[in-house]
Amino acid sequence: MTARATFTRIEDSSAADWQVIGAEFPAAARGLPDRILAHLKLLDGDVGGFPIDRYQHSLQTATRALKAGQDEEYVVCALLHDIGDSLGSYNHFDIAAAILKPFVSEANLWMVQHHGIFQGYFFFHHIGLDRNLREQFRGHAHFARTEEFCALYDNPSFDPQAETLPISEFEPMVRRVFSQVKNSVYRSATVMAT
């Protein structure tokens, strides 16, 4: 049995407690890519009425980005942009952004966070919403990037006949992206250092 902290209220914790917790943190952080890939796999078979399941859509979106020469971080964002579908029926893009936030650039984070509204340009008018909802962000530094992501990679990736690389092509990229923390309050914490 591993050591455990002794507090029952976090306000009563000690530096020694946090040394115990901190000792467990690196292993948990190293396991993050496995947990992310396992969660993405939950989309396999989740068709939801679409022409292909959400897992194939994710792989196809990433395939298009990779084949177009996008960098590794962008490709991982393309792969994971809909990972929140199983938990966030009304805000899947917020969940994807929350997962990616510590590991990606501001531009890629904004793109993932807002892709749901930008993708709406292609279908919102069919469900009674304003397809131009994205216009509220016109002039934002990442508007064009997000518009392009949806137009070139997300929007056309529902094709059962399109090239779709297997997850094994993307796993090493996921592992590399999730091994480099860029933005986290815990980044410089000595007991949480990985």
Contacts in CASP RR format, 6 or more apart in sequence:
PFRMAT RR
TARGET T0000
AUTHOR 0000-0000-0000
METHOD contacts of the structure
MODEL  1
MTARATFTRIEDSSAADWQVIGAEFPAAARGLPDRILAHLKLLDGDVGGF
PIDRYQHSLQTATRALKAGQDEEYVVCALLHDIGDSLGSYNHFDIAAAIL
KPFVSEANLWMVQHHGIFQGYFFFHHIGLDRNLREQFRGHAHFARTEEFC
ALYDNPSFDPQAETLPISEFEPMVRRVFSQVKNSVYRSATVMAT
2 24 0 8 1.000
3 20 0 8 1.000
3 23 0 8 1.000
4 20 0 8 1.000
5 13 0 8 1.000
5 17 0 8 1.000
5 18 0 8 1.000
5 20 0 8 1.000
5 21 0 8 1.000
6 14 0 8 1.000
6 17 0 8 1.000
7 13 0 8 1.000
7 14 0 8 1.000
7 17 0 8 1.000
18 191 0 8 1.000
19 191 0 8 1.000
21 191 0 8 1.000
22 191 0 8 1.000
22 192 0 8 1.000
23 191 0 8 1.000
25 191 0 8 1.000
25 192 0 8 1.000
25 194 0 8 1.000
26 193 0 8 1.000
26 194 0 8 1.000
29 194 0 8 1.000
30 194 0 8 1.000
32 178 0 8 1.000
33 171 0 8 1.000
33 174 0 8 1.000
33 175 0 8 1.000
33 178 0 8 1.000
33 179 0 8 1.000
36 80 0 8 1.000
36 83 0 8 1.000
36 99 0 8 1.000
36 174 0 8 1.000
36 178 0 8 1.000
37 167 0 8 1.000
37 171 0 8 1.000
37 174 0 8 1.000
39 83 0 8 1.000
39 86 0 8 1.000
40 55 0 8 1.000
40 58 0 8 1.000
40 79 0 8 1.000
40 80 0 8 1.000
40 83 0 8 1.000
40 167 0 8 1.000
41 55 0 8 1.000
41 167 0 8 1.000
42 86 0 8 1.000
43 53 0 8 1.000
43 54 0 8 1.000
43 55 0 8 1.000
43 57 0 8 1.000
43 58 0 8 1.000
43 82 0 8 1.000
43 83 0 8 1.000
43 85 0 8 1.000
43 86 0 8 1.000
44 53 0 8 1.000
44 55 0 8 1.000
44 56 0 8 1.000
45 53 0 8 1.000
45 54 0 8 1.000
45 55 0 8 1.000
46 53 0 8 1.000
46 54 0 8 1.000
46 55 0 8 1.000
46 85 0 8 1.000
46 86 0 8 1.000
47 53 0 8 1.000
47 54 0 8 1.000
48 54 0 8 1.000
50 57 0 8 1.000
50 158 0 8 1.000
51 158 0 8 1.000
51 159 0 8 1.000
51 160 0 8 1.000
52 60 0 8 1.000
52 158 0 8 1.000
52 159 0 8 1.000
52 160 0 8 1.000
54 82 0 8 1.000
54 85 0 8 1.000
56 164 0 8 1.000
57 82 0 8 1.000
57 157 0 8 1.000
57 158 0 8 1.000
58 78 0 8 1.000
58 79 0 8 1.000
58 80 0 8 1.000
58 81 0 8 1.000
58 82 0 8 1.000
58 83 0 8 1.000
59 79 0 8 1.000
59 164 0 8 1.000
59 165 0 8 1.000
59 166 0 8 1.000
59 167 0 8 1.000
59 170 0 8 1.000
60 157 0 8 1.000
60 158 0 8 1.000
60 159 0 8 1.000
60 162 0 8 1.000
60 163 0 8 1.000
60 164 0 8 1.000
61 78 0 8 1.000
61 79 0 8 1.000
61 81 0 8 1.000
61 82 0 8 1.000
61 153 0 8 1.000
61 154 0 8 1.000
61 157 0 8 1.000
62 75 0 8 1.000
62 76 0 8 1.000
62 78 0 8 1.000
62 79 0 8 1.000
62 165 0 8 1.000
62 170 0 8 1.000
63 157 0 8 1.000
63 162 0 8 1.000
63 163 0 8 1.000
63 164 0 8 1.000
63 165 0 8 1.000
63 169 0 8 1.000
64 78 0 8 1.000
64 152 0 8 1.000
64 153 0 8 1.000
64 156 0 8 1.000
64 157 0 8 1.000
64 162 0 8 1.000
65 74 0 8 1.000
65 75 0 8 1.000
65 78 0 8 1.000
65 149 0 8 1.000
65 152 0 8 1.000
65 153 0 8 1.000
66 75 0 8 1.000
66 78 0 8 1.000
66 165 0 8 1.000
66 169 0 8 1.000
66 170 0 8 1.000
67 163 0 8 1.000
68 152 0 8 1.000
68 153 0 8 1.000
70 78 0 8 1.000
72 173 0 8 1.000
72 176 0 8 1.000
72 177 0 8 1.000
73 103 0 8 1.000
73 104 0 8 1.000
73 105 0 8 1.000
73 108 0 8 1.000
73 177 0 8 1.000
74 108 0 8 1.000
75 170 0 8 1.000
75 173 0 8 1.000
76 100 0 8 1.000
76 104 0 8 1.000
76 170 0 8 1.000
76 173 0 8 1.000
76 174 0 8 1.000
76 177 0 8 1.000
77 100 0 8 1.000
77 104 0 8 1.000
77 108 0 8 1.000
77 111 0 8 1.000
77 112 0 8 1.000
78 149 0 8 1.000
78 153 0 8 1.000
78 154 0 8 1.000
79 170 0 8 1.000
79 173 0 8 1.000
79 174 0 8 1.000
80 96 0 8 1.000
80 99 0 8 1.000
80 100 0 8 1.000
80 112 0 8 1.000
80 174 0 8 1.000
81 93 0 8 1.000
81 96 0 8 1.000
81 112 0 8 1.000
81 115 0 8 1.000
81 149 0 8 1.000
81 154 0 8 1.000
82 92 0 8 1.000
82 96 0 8 1.000
83 92 0 8 1.000
83 95 0 8 1.000
83 96 0 8 1.000
83 99 0 8 1.000
84 92 0 8 1.000
84 93 0 8 1.000
84 95 0 8 1.000
84 96 0 8 1.000
84 99 0 8 1.000
85 92 0 8 1.000
87 95 0 8 1.000
88 94 0 8 1.000
88 95 0 8 1.000
92 116 0 8 1.000
93 112 0 8 1.000
93 113 0 8 1.000
93 114 0 8 1.000
93 115 0 8 1.000
93 116 0 8 1.000
93 117 0 8 1.000
94 113 0 8 1.000
96 112 0 8 1.000
96 113 0 8 1.000
97 109 0 8 1.000
97 112 0 8 1.000
97 113 0 8 1.000
100 108 0 8 1.000
100 109 0 8 1.000
100 112 0 8 1.000
101 109 0 8 1.000
101 183 0 8 1.000
102 181 0 8 1.000
102 182 0 8 1.000
102 183 0 8 1.000
102 184 0 8 1.000
102 187 0 8 1.000
103 177 0 8 1.000
103 178 0 8 1.000
103 180 0 8 1.000
103 181 0 8 1.000
103 182 0 8 1.000
103 183 0 8 1.000
104 112 0 8 1.000
104 177 0 8 1.000
104 182 0 8 1.000
105 182 0 8 1.000
106 142 0 8 1.000
107 141 0 8 1.000
107 142 0 8 1.000
107 145 0 8 1.000
110 140 0 8 1.000
110 142 0 8 1.000
110 145 0 8 1.000
110 146 0 8 1.000
111 142 0 8 1.000
111 145 0 8 1.000
111 146 0 8 1.000
111 149 0 8 1.000
114 134 0 8 1.000
114 137 0 8 1.000
114 142 0 8 1.000
114 146 0 8 1.000
115 146 0 8 1.000
115 149 0 8 1.000
115 150 0 8 1.000
115 154 0 8 1.000
116 150 0 8 1.000
117 133 0 8 1.000
117 134 0 8 1.000
117 137 0 8 1.000
118 134 0 8 1.000
118 146 0 8 1.000
118 147 0 8 1.000
118 149 0 8 1.000
118 150 0 8 1.000
119 150 0 8 1.000
119 154 0 8 1.000
119 155 0 8 1.000
120 129 0 8 1.000
120 131 0 8 1.000
120 133 0 8 1.000
120 134 0 8 1.000
120 150 0 8 1.000
121 131 0 8 1.000
121 132 0 8 1.000
121 133 0 8 1.000
121 134 0 8 1.000
121 150 0 8 1.000
122 131 0 8 1.000
122 150 0 8 1.000
122 155 0 8 1.000
123 131 0 8 1.000
124 130 0 8 1.000
124 131 0 8 1.000
124 133 0 8 1.000
125 131 0 8 1.000
134 143 0 8 1.000
134 146 0 8 1.000
134 147 0 8 1.000
137 143 0 8 1.000
137 146 0 8 1.000
156 162 0 8 1.000
181 187 0 8 1.000
181 194 0 8 1.000
186 192 0 8 1.000
END
